[in-house]
Amino acid sequence: MNTPPLSTYRERLLEVRRDFALHEDRVVVEARWFFYRKFQHVVQLSALTGEVQKITIRYRMYRYAGWLLAIGALAYAAYYYYGAQDPAWRAAGYVALSAAAVGAVSLVLAYPNRFIRFARFRTKAGRIGLDIGSAGNDNASFEQFVEQVRRQIRRS
């Protein structure tokens, strides 16, 4: 029995995309990572409580990109200052400059998601059963999907 979902939601980050499909009795979560690794998980709504815990986290890829930019730029400055005459040092300087450039591009791409809001639904046993992030979407669609999941949990 393959019924269409009541509602869908997509969460997008740099390294993963998660698609949520809300059905009458379950939420199907499909995750796709950057290098085509896929994962599917089904969460039964009867196992969840209707309480939502909302938290905000800092996106770690944003922090890593900042560190890569800073360290690459610092290393390039050191190589440029100390190794201006030696070709081996100059090559290492270009590697550091490349790392700084990758860090800068990653920082720009991760900037919109530097803080991510999550809605966590707990199971009746007290563990986290389902978490939904607001990355890649506007606040209204995130809140609307979370509320639809809450209503469907109460119905089941």
Steps between C-alpha positions, in 0.01 A plus 500: 500500500687804372303809596623850423635695797289759680788746497867516402794706618862533383798593716819596313852538635835494319569132566150349534146541375214350701150453360212447743171347388215511751248217465197408712698280739867567430768742385740373234841668510730463199851640531750547218857593579746684278664190356169327412468301819128445571307415811130447566333482838135459595377652827164375624290786636351276770847475659536880535364743754337820379746720689752693292835618630634788291872566506746705297846370417800648323575335169837330540588524128484879531747491788730255319497719187599802709789312656615374160495854363691641798766228513546498121539878488743500793705219348507679165621820666776308682609318185496824302708681762753225569517316173485769234827379341474122540278326238409215737367747755316685226319179397397441862372857507273430206361195678425721801342760273281228345390389847411860586298530178310177572431629852371831364267335248372257765444788740290684244296187420440416867419856609119476463497196731746617764228451763250217450174465690390145578170359617552177690226251571568255780388140515287373785820344638657849523753478216503726196289330235482766229682827444416746226734787409413834345803508269435612145141611556309797626370508854132474399534170312708354784243597765213379282654155449585462871142591591363249249715227655377597848135485392553163331669360815201602710262333253688171506 
